[in-house]
Amino acid sequence: MATEGFEGFYVETTNYGATGAYWESLGFVNRFETDHHSGQWEHPNGGPYVFIAERPGPELEMYPIFRVADATTFAPTRSTELVKPFEATHWGMVEAFVRDPDGRLMALQAPLPEGVAAPDTDAHHAEKYGSH
């Protein structure tokens, strides 16, 4: 099985407040915020969400997130460079990263398989980004 389409977009910023205000000016509504300068924004008319995460610059990432029904059955019809295999996330999904033929990063997210637990949110954030 391939993907089920776009789930969202991941956007890093050096100023969460300014970037949130920008997306709000485009009609997006903040659905939730974390306690570490990030949050999910959705458009009232539907479509993919935008997840904004504040990070120290200068290189900021932005990539699409594709929905996958089951990580164990994901099988694209064309060979794809697997950058990072499916791994449990602190937000209750499994996530993998692939590259398109031009080298752009893309995320794949699927529900946690039965019996797999999500890692601790605070420990994950501190390990990946340090204290904010």
DABELPE-V658232 format. One record per helix or strand of 2 or more residues. SS is the DSSP state (A for helix, B for strand). FROM is the first residue (numbers start at 1). TO is the last residue. If there is no record, write none. Layout:
BEGIN
ss->SS from->FROM to->TO
ss->SS from->FROM to->TO
END
This chain:
BEGIN
ss->B from->6 to->13
ss->A from->16 to->25
ss->B from->28 to->33
ss->B from->38 to->43
ss->B from->49 to->54
ss->B from->62 to->67
ss->A from->71 to->73
ss->B from->81 to->88
ss->B from->93 to->99
ss->B from->105 to->111
ss->A from->121 to->129
END
